[in-house]
């Protein structure tokens, strides 16, 4: 009986591990057919379809333009080497070399990996004048940009961690 119980436990662990999304990404959950780290073609997907695909907390920030709490996101503090991608569609957005320590409580970057990986939109919500940063591939809300960053750009891309996926750099670079 003890042997059967042990066997069932091992099988349960294997099944749970193989079904769970890795790193919490939408890509690895298999539900998001639009997620690609190589395709840069613009997507035209309705919010109702995104709502079916995305986890609720990501949907609220990326598609309804909410903001996660300061100092609470998974990427605001650490800075391992690698690349940051849009958590909704997989578009490459930032390299860790452009990330800097900011006291704002959200991950901050001074430049995007490609000029055409993001777009900008005027944002006058909450009685403020800001510039919203959107993923150029899927039009998802990433955060805002400010003119108080470090050289060379003097820009601060203040991003929501939940809107980002991270891939560590493999030795030898990418």
VOPAGU-2260 file (C-alpha; in pm, 1 decimal, decimal comma):
REM VOPAGU-2260
SITE   aa  ch    i         X         Y         Z
SITE  UNK   A    0       0,0       0,0       0,0
SITE  UNK   A    1     287,4     234,0      84,0
SITE  UNK   A    2     441,8     169,8    -259,0
SITE  UNK   A    3     113,7     253,2    -439,5
SITE  UNK   A    4      73,7     573,5    -238,1
SITE  UNK   A    5     428,9     678,2    -328,3
SITE  UNK   A    6     367,9     597,3    -697,0
SITE  UNK   A    7      44,5     803,4    -701,9
SITE  UNK   A    8     227,4    1096,5    -539,5
SITE  UNK   A    9     505,8    1086,2    -799,1
SITE  UNK   A   10     259,7    1066,8   -1089,8
SITE  UNK   A   11      57,6    1357,5    -945,7
SITE  UNK   A   12     369,3    1573,6    -917,2
SITE  UNK   A   13     475,0    1493,7   -1274,1
SITE  UNK   A   14     129,9    1574,2   -1410,9
SITE  UNK   A   15     104,3    1900,7   -1216,6
SITE  UNK   A   16     447,8    2015,2   -1329,0
SITE  UNK   A   17     388,7    1931,7   -1694,5
SITE  UNK   A   18      54,3    2113,4   -1706,5
SITE  UNK   A   19     151,8    2428,4   -1514,2
SITE  UNK   A   20     256,4    2733,3   -1715,8
SITE  UNK   A   21     630,5    2794,8   -1685,4
SITE  UNK   A   22     726,9    3135,8   -1542,8
SITE  UNK   A   23     359,1    3228,9   -1540,1
SITE  UNK   A   24     365,3    3322,5   -1906,2
SITE  UNK   A   25      65,8    3308,7   -2132,9
SITE  UNK   A   26     286,6    3159,8   -2405,5
SITE  UNK   A   27     363,6    2842,7   -2216,4
SITE  UNK   A   28       5,0    2788,6   -2106,3
SITE  UNK   A   29     -81,7    2709,2   -2468,3
SITE  UNK   A   30    -395,4    2926,3   -2461,7
SITE  UNK   A   31    -254,9    3220,2   -2656,7
SITE  UNK   A   32    -217,8    3136,0   -3025,4
SITE  UNK   A   33    -100,8    3493,5   -3093,2
SITE  UNK   A   34     206,7    3477,8   -2868,0
SITE  UNK   A   35     529,9    3473,3   -3070,4
SITE  UNK   A   36     877,4    3600,2   -2993,0
SITE  UNK   A   37     967,4    3614,1   -3363,1
SITE  UNK   A   38     656,3    3746,8   -3542,4
SITE  UNK   A   39     644,9    4127,4   -3557,7
SITE  UNK   A   40     327,6    4159,8   -3769,0
SITE  UNK   A   41      59,2    4377,5   -3615,3
SITE  UNK   A   42    -229,6    4188,4   -3455,5
SITE  UNK   A   43    -595,8    4286,4   -3481,0
SITE  UNK   A   44    -758,5    4095,8   -3196,6
SITE  UNK   A   45   -1073,1    4214,1   -3020,0
SITE  UNK   A   46   -1072,8    4278,7   -2646,5
SITE  UNK   A   47   -1340,5    4012,9   -2607,4
SITE  UNK   A   48   -1104,0    3756,2   -2757,9
SITE  UNK   A   49    -811,8    3878,4   -2544,2
SITE  UNK   A   50   -1037,7    3845,3   -2240,1
SITE  UNK   A   51   -1088,6    3476,6   -2322,0
SITE  UNK   A   52    -714,9    3417,5   -2368,4
SITE  UNK   A   53    -537,5    3626,0   -2103,7
SITE  UNK   A   54    -527,3    3578,4   -1726,6
SITE  UNK   A   55    -761,6    3830,5   -1561,2
SITE  UNK   A   56    -490,6    4040,6   -1393,3
SITE  UNK   A   57    -292,4    4073,4   -1718,2
SITE  UNK   A   58    -608,3    4154,8   -1914,4
SITE  UNK   A   59    -703,9    4436,3   -1674,6
SITE  UNK   A   60    -362,5    4605,5   -1704,4
SITE  UNK   A   61    -283,7    4535,3   -2070,7
SITE  UNK   A   62    -624,8    4582,5   -2227,6
SITE  UNK   A   63    -814,1    4804,3   -1977,9
SITE  UNK   A   64    -508,0    5020,6   -1903,7
SITE  UNK   A   65    -498,4    4964,1   -1528,9
SITE  UNK   A   66    -175,7    4997,9   -1330,7
SITE  UNK   A   67     -27,0    4742,6   -1095,3
SITE  UNK   A   68      70,6    4854,5    -745,1
SITE  UNK   A   69     410,9    5020,0    -710,0
SITE  UNK   A   70     689,5    4803,5    -562,6
SITE  UNK   A   71     476,1    4490,1    -612,0
SITE  UNK   A   72     562,1    4367,0    -962,1
SITE  UNK   A   73     806,9    4087,2   -1025,8
SITE  UNK   A   74    1055,5    4295,7   -1230,3
SITE  UNK   A   75    1069,1    4632,0   -1051,2
SITE  UNK   A   76    1382,2    4554,6    -850,6
SITE  UNK   A   77    1593,6    4278,1   -1001,9
SITE  UNK   A   78    1809,5    4314,0   -1311,0
SITE  UNK   A   79    1935,6    3984,6   -1450,2
SITE  UNK   A   80    2077,0    3986,3   -1803,8
SITE  UNK   A   81    1826,5    3913,5   -2077,0
SITE  UNK   A   82    1530,8    4046,2   -2272,9
SITE  UNK   A   83    1182,6    4167,8   -2182,7
SITE  UNK   A   84     889,2    4080,1   -2407,2
SITE  UNK   A   85     523,2    4182,1   -2419,9
SITE  UNK   A   86     339,5    3934,2   -2196,6
SITE  UNK   A   87      36,2    3951,1   -2426,3
SITE  UNK   A   88     191,6    3883,5   -2769,1
SITE  UNK   A   89     563,0    3807,8   -2720,2
SITE  UNK   A   90     695,9    4117,8   -2898,7
SITE  UNK   A   91    1057,4    4194,9   -2794,5
SITE  UNK   A   92    1055,2    4527,0   -2606,4
SITE  UNK   A   93    1360,1    4592,7   -2387,0
SITE  UNK   A   94    1707,2    4458,8   -2314,5
SITE  UNK   A   95    1819,2    4438,3   -1952,8
SITE  UNK   A   96    2115,5    4666,2   -2036,7
SITE  UNK   A   97    1862,2    4949,2   -2077,4
SITE  UNK   A   98    1703,8    4883,4   -1734,9
SITE  UNK   A   99    1798,8    5112,3   -1449,2
SITE  UNK   A  100    1724,0    5148,8   -1079,6
SITE  UNK   A  101    1439,1    5392,1   -1037,5
SITE  UNK   A  102    1258,7    5490,6    -721,1
SITE  UNK   A  103     918,0    5485,4    -891,4
SITE  UNK   A  104     839,2    5123,1    -797,9
SITE  UNK   A  105     801,3    4986,9   -1151,2
SITE  UNK   A  106    1063,5    4846,2   -1388,6
SITE  UNK   A  107    1223,4    5135,1   -1573,8
SITE  UNK   A  108    1417,5    5140,9   -1899,9
SITE  UNK   A  109    1587,0    5425,2   -2087,8
SITE  UNK   A  110    1527,2    5283,6   -2438,5
SITE  UNK   A  111    1335,6    5017,6   -2627,5
SITE  UNK   A  112    1518,0    4736,5   -2805,7
SITE  UNK   A  113    1377,8    4859,2   -3142,9
SITE  UNK   A  114    1218,9    5195,7   -3219,8
SITE  UNK   A  115     924,1    5019,9   -3387,4
SITE  UNK   A  116     855,7    4774,6   -3101,9
SITE  UNK   A  117     645,5    5031,3   -2915,8
SITE  UNK   A  118     403,7    5311,8   -2994,8
SITE  UNK   A  119     292,7    5615,5   -2799,6
SITE  UNK   A  120     -44,4    5765,8   -2722,9
SITE  UNK   A  121    -148,2    6080,0   -2536,9
SITE  UNK   A  122    -304,7    5988,4   -2201,1
SITE  UNK   A  123    -513,0    6243,5   -2012,4
SITE  UNK   A  124    -672,7    5998,5   -1767,8
SITE  UNK   A  125    -677,8    6068,4   -1393,2
SITE  UNK   A  126    -649,5    6444,6   -1458,8
SITE  UNK   A  127    -288,2    6406,7   -1575,7
SITE  UNK   A  128    -103,2    6466,6   -1902,3
SITE  UNK   A  129     115,0    6164,6   -1976,8
SITE  UNK   A  130     239,5    5962,7   -2269,1
SITE  UNK   A  131     121,5    5603,7   -2270,0
SITE  UNK   A  132     349,2    5329,8   -2404,7
SITE  UNK   A  133     181,3    5053,6   -2606,5
SITE  UNK   A  134     312,1    4734,4   -2762,0
SITE  UNK   A  135     336,4    4804,6   -3136,4
SITE  UNK   A  136     234,7    4448,1   -3222,0
SITE  UNK   A  137     -82,0    4403,7   -3012,2
SITE  UNK   A  138    -161,8    4757,7   -2886,9
SITE  UNK   A  139    -151,7    4646,3   -2522,9
SITE  UNK   A  140     -85,9    4897,6   -2245,8
SITE  UNK   A  141     267,0    4862,4   -2107,9
SITE  UNK   A  142     303,0    5177,3   -1897,0
SITE  UNK   A  143     410,4    5538,5   -1949,6
SITE  UNK   A  144     719,3    5730,1   -2061,0
SITE  UNK   A  145     865,9    6032,3   -1881,2
SITE  UNK   A  146    1150,3    6275,4   -1955,3
SITE  UNK   A  147    1339,8    6216,1   -1630,1
SITE  UNK   A  148    1553,8    5913,9   -1718,2
SITE  UNK   A  149    1930,3    5873,2   -1738,6
SITE  UNK   A  150    2151,7    5940,2   -2039,8
SITE  UNK   A  151    2174,1    5875,5   -2323,4
SITE  UNK   A  152    1799,1    5913,7   -2387,7
SITE  UNK   A  153    1692,5    6091,3   -2066,1
SITE  UNK   A  154    1371,1    5887,6   -2096,8
SITE  UNK   A  155    1212,5    5665,9   -1832,2
SITE  UNK   A  156     991,9    5392,9   -1969,9
SITE  UNK   A  157     795,0    5312,6   -1653,4
SITE  UNK   A  158     644,8    4970,2   -1726,3
SITE  UNK   A  159     401,5    4737,5   -1550,1
SITE  UNK   A  160     579,8    4411,8   -1460,4
SITE  UNK   A  161     267,8    4211,3   -1538,8
SITE  UNK   A  162     278,5    4337,3   -1898,4
SITE  UNK   A  163     629,1    4192,5   -1939,8
SITE  UNK   A  164     778,8    3846,2   -1982,1
SITE  UNK   A  165    1149,8    3797,7   -1922,7
SITE  UNK   A  166    1392,0    3559,5   -2091,7
SITE  UNK   A  167    1738,5    3529,1   -1938,7
SITE  UNK   A  168    2031,3    3575,1   -2171,3
SITE  UNK   A  169    2211,1    3251,5   -2251,6
SITE  UNK   A  170    2588,8    3252,3   -2209,6
SITE  UNK   A  171    2754,1    3397,2   -2511,5
SITE  UNK   A  172    2476,0    3655,1   -2566,4
SITE  UNK   A  173    2180,6    3660,5   -2804,2
